[in-house]
Amino acid sequence: MARHDDLTLNQILSDPMILLLARADGWSTAEFREEMIWASQELKREPGDLDATVTRASLRNDRPIGAACCAI
């Protein structure tokens, strides 16, 4: 059985393919970096804190982003 480890934040922010896909989706490198750092910090929150809906304005378009919802 293959073992799959998650990428570190530094690996995500330095991976050329990930950055290329982010750019294709309209993200600048700075916007993508800020969003990934924010998401990383949200994932480090205490489990009880994740029950609360956390929203913030996206740097790109001022639309609220739900931190507790990642499924599409």
Z-matrix of the N, CA and C atoms (Angstrom, degrees):
N
C 1 1.452
C 2 1.530 1 108.31
N 3 1.298 2 117.00 1 131.37
C 4 1.462 3 121.76 2 -179.64
C 5 1.523 4 110.62 3 -75.75
N 6 1.318 5 114.82 4 144.21
C 7 1.462 6 120.84 5 177.26
C 8 1.524 7 108.64 6 -100.62
N 9 1.325 8 116.41 7 131.45
C 10 1.460 9 121.49 8 -179.36
C 11 1.519 10 108.75 9 -120.02
N 12 1.312 11 116.23 10 116.79
C 13 1.453 12 121.05 11 176.99
C 14 1.521 13 109.19 12 -101.81
N 15 1.320 14 115.82 13 148.15
C 16 1.459 15 120.35 14 176.02
C 17 1.522 16 109.66 15 -71.73
N 18 1.308 17 115.20 16 149.96
C 19 1.462 18 120.12 17 174.87
C 20 1.525 19 109.77 18 -72.86
N 21 1.309 20 116.16 19 149.18
C 22 1.462 21 119.83 20 173.23
C 23 1.519 22 108.14 21 -78.14
N 24 1.317 23 115.47 22 165.18
C 25 1.461 24 120.07 23 177.84
C 26 1.532 25 110.52 24 -59.63
N 27 1.324 26 116.97 25 -42.57
C 28 1.465 27 120.14 26 178.96
C 29 1.522 28 111.94 27 -62.66
N 30 1.325 29 116.83 28 -37.84
C 31 1.462 30 119.76 29 177.80
C 32 1.526 31 111.30 30 -66.28
N 33 1.320 32 117.14 31 -40.75
C 34 1.466 33 120.99 32 178.45
C 35 1.524 34 110.31 33 -62.36
N 36 1.320 35 115.74 34 -45.19
C 37 1.465 36 120.42 35 -175.00
C 38 1.530 37 113.22 36 -75.55
N 39 1.324 38 117.32 37 -9.70
C 40 1.461 39 119.30 38 179.06
C 41 1.525 40 112.47 39 -116.13
N 42 1.317 41 117.84 40 0.25
C 43 1.457 42 121.00 41 -179.08
C 44 1.526 43 110.02 42 -78.96
N 45 1.336 44 117.92 43 118.98
C 46 1.473 45 120.55 44 -176.52
C 47 1.531 46 113.41 45 -60.84
N 48 1.331 47 117.94 46 -36.72
C 49 1.470 48 120.15 47 -178.41
C 50 1.525 49 110.64 48 -69.64
N 51 1.316 50 117.40 49 -42.73
C 52 1.465 51 120.53 50 178.59
C 53 1.528 52 109.98 51 -63.23
N 54 1.323 53 117.02 52 -44.06
C 55 1.467 54 120.40 53 179.44
C 56 1.529 55 111.35 54 -65.20
N 57 1.329 56 117.10 55 -36.05
C 58 1.463 57 120.97 56 177.36
C 59 1.530 58 110.74 57 -64.88
N 60 1.329 59 116.71 58 -42.83
C 61 1.468 60 120.52 59 177.77
C 62 1.530 61 111.43 60 -65.78
N 63 1.325 62 116.57 61 -40.13
C 64 1.469 63 119.73 62 177.37
C 65 1.528 64 110.14 63 -62.15
N 66 1.315 65 116.54 64 -43.28
C 67 1.463 66 120.46 65 179.02
C 68 1.532 67 110.65 66 -63.65
N 69 1.327 68 116.68 67 -39.52
C 70 1.470 69 120.61 68 178.15
C 71 1.527 70 111.20 69 -64.22
N 72 1.323 71 116.54 70 -29.04
C 73 1.467 72 121.47 71 177.36
C 74 1.523 73 112.57 72 -84.28
N 75 1.332 74 117.36 73 2.81
C 76 1.454 75 120.49 74 175.54
C 77 1.514 76 115.04 75 94.96
N 78 1.329 77 118.74 76 8.27
C 79 1.457 78 121.77 77 179.12
C 80 1.528 79 109.76 78 -89.26
N 81 1.303 80 116.98 79 135.94
C 82 1.466 81 119.18 80 168.23
C 83 1.517 82 106.78 81 -78.02
N 84 1.320 83 117.13 82 162.31
C 85 1.463 84 120.49 83 178.57
C 86 1.521 85 110.80 84 -59.53
N 87 1.328 86 117.08 85 -40.99
C 88 1.471 87 121.08 86 -179.73
C 89 1.525 88 111.15 87 -65.83
N 90 1.335 89 117.60 88 -43.13
C 91 1.470 90 120.87 89 178.46
C 92 1.520 91 111.05 90 -63.02
N 93 1.320 92 116.17 91 -44.38
C 94 1.461 93 120.64 92 -179.21
C 95 1.525 94 110.42 93 -63.89
N 96 1.329 95 116.56 94 -43.26
C 97 1.460 96 121.16 95 178.70
C 98 1.531 97 110.58 96 -59.93
N 99 1.330 98 117.17 97 -47.27
C 100 1.466 99 121.82 98 179.71
C 101 1.530 100 111.19 99 -60.87
N 102 1.326 101 116.75 100 -41.97
C 103 1.461 102 121.20 101 -179.06
C 104 1.530 103 111.09 102 -66.58
N 105 1.322 104 117.49 103 -41.19
C 106 1.458 105 121.28 104 179.62
C 107 1.531 106 111.59 105 -68.74
N 108 1.315 107 117.92 106 -38.01
C 109 1.466 108 121.42 107 176.72
C 110 1.522 109 109.27 108 -64.53
N 111 1.326 110 117.13 109 -44.39
C 112 1.468 111 120.95 110 178.58
C 113 1.531 112 110.70 111 -60.93
N 114 1.337 113 116.76 112 -45.75
C 115 1.463 114 120.26 113 -179.48
C 116 1.524 115 110.79 114 -63.05
N 117 1.321 116 116.71 115 -39.92
C 118 1.461 117 120.88 116 177.98
C 119 1.527 118 111.30 117 -61.26
N 120 1.317 119 116.36 118 -42.41
C 121 1.464 120 120.51 119 178.79
C 122 1.524 121 111.01 120 -65.65
N 123 1.319 122 117.57 121 -37.90
C 124 1.461 123 121.15 122 178.63
C 125 1.527 124 110.92 123 -64.87
N 126 1.320 125 117.14 124 -38.07
C 127 1.459 126 120.57 125 -179.97
C 128 1.527 127 112.51 126 -69.31
N 129 1.329 128 117.47 127 -21.33
C 130 1.461 129 122.07 128 179.60
C 131 1.524 130 112.86 129 -85.55
N 132 1.317 131 117.29 130 -5.78
C 133 1.461 132 120.65 131 -179.44
C 134 1.512 133 110.60 132 -65.73
N 135 1.312 134 116.64 133 158.27
C 136 1.461 135 122.07 134 177.48
C 137 1.525 136 109.66 135 -63.28
N 138 1.346 137 117.66 136 146.00
C 139 1.474 138 120.17 137 -178.72
C 140 1.526 139 113.69 138 -53.84
N 141 1.323 140 118.53 139 -37.60
C 142 1.458 141 120.46 140 178.18
C 143 1.508 142 112.74 141 -64.27
N 144 1.324 143 116.66 142 -30.72
C 145 1.458 144 121.29 143 179.43
C 146 1.525 145 111.84 144 -71.45
N 147 1.339 146 117.07 145 -25.68
C 148 1.453 147 120.16 146 -177.77
C 149 1.518 148 112.49 147 -73.45
N 150 1.345 149 117.01 148 -16.69
C 151 1.454 150 119.57 149 178.08
C 152 1.520 151 111.76 150 -68.51
N 153 1.303 152 116.54 151 -30.15
C 154 1.461 153 120.61 152 179.74
C 155 1.528 154 108.78 153 -76.16
N 156 1.294 155 116.46 154 141.67
C 157 1.455 156 120.62 155 176.74
C 158 1.517 157 108.82 156 -75.52
N 159 1.304 158 114.65 157 123.48
C 160 1.458 159 120.58 158 -179.96
C 161 1.513 160 107.31 159 -112.33
N 162 1.307 161 116.01 160 123.83
C 163 1.454 162 119.31 161 177.91
C 164 1.511 163 108.98 162 -128.82
N 165 1.282 164 114.77 163 154.17
C 166 1.454 165 120.92 164 174.76
C 167 1.517 166 107.65 165 -153.01
N 168 1.294 167 116.23 166 163.40
C 169 1.459 168 119.97 167 179.33
C 170 1.520 169 109.00 168 -81.70
N 171 1.296 170 115.62 169 133.03
C 172 1.452 171 120.02 170 175.48
C 173 1.517 172 108.91 171 -66.62
N 174 1.315 173 116.52 172 142.48
C 175 1.454 174 120.30 173 176.96
C 176 1.530 175 111.21 174 -65.53
N 177 1.323 176 115.86 175 -23.62
C 178 1.455 177 119.97 176 -174.66
C 179 1.509 178 113.55 177 -82.52
N 180 1.330 179 118.51 178 -38.26
C 181 1.460 180 118.25 179 -169.55
C 182 1.524 181 114.23 180 -146.42
N 183 1.318 182 118.28 181 11.46
C 184 1.463 183 123.20 182 178.63
C 185 1.518 184 114.45 183 58.48
N 186 1.333 185 118.64 184 17.00
C 187 1.455 186 121.22 185 174.25
C 188 1.519 187 108.30 186 -86.00
N 189 1.334 188 118.29 187 142.26
C 190 1.465 189 119.31 188 179.13
C 191 1.520 190 111.33 189 -66.86
N 192 1.321 191 115.30 190 144.00
C 193 1.450 192 122.38 191 176.68
C 194 1.505 193 107.61 192 -116.69
N 195 1.319 194 118.29 193 125.56
C 196 1.457 195 121.58 194 177.26
C 197 1.510 196 110.82 195 -84.00
N 198 1.325 197 117.96 196 114.27
C 199 1.457 198 121.05 197 -177.42
C 200 1.511 199 112.23 198 -71.14
N 201 1.327 200 117.47 199 -26.23
C 202 1.455 201 120.27 200 -176.11
C 203 1.512 202 112.26 201 -81.77
N 204 1.311 203 118.48 202 -9.75
C 205 1.463 204 120.99 203 -175.12
C 206 1.521 205 110.20 204 -118.20
N 207 1.306 206 116.08 205 115.94
C 208 1.465 207 119.97 206 178.69
C 209 1.520 208 111.88 207 -120.51
N 210 1.315 209 118.50 208 -9.22
C 211 1.462 210 121.16 209 -177.87
C 212 1.507 211 111.37 210 -82.55
N 213 1.302 212 114.70 211 142.21
C 214 1.469 213 119.83 212 178.20
C 215 1.516 214 107.96 213 -120.29
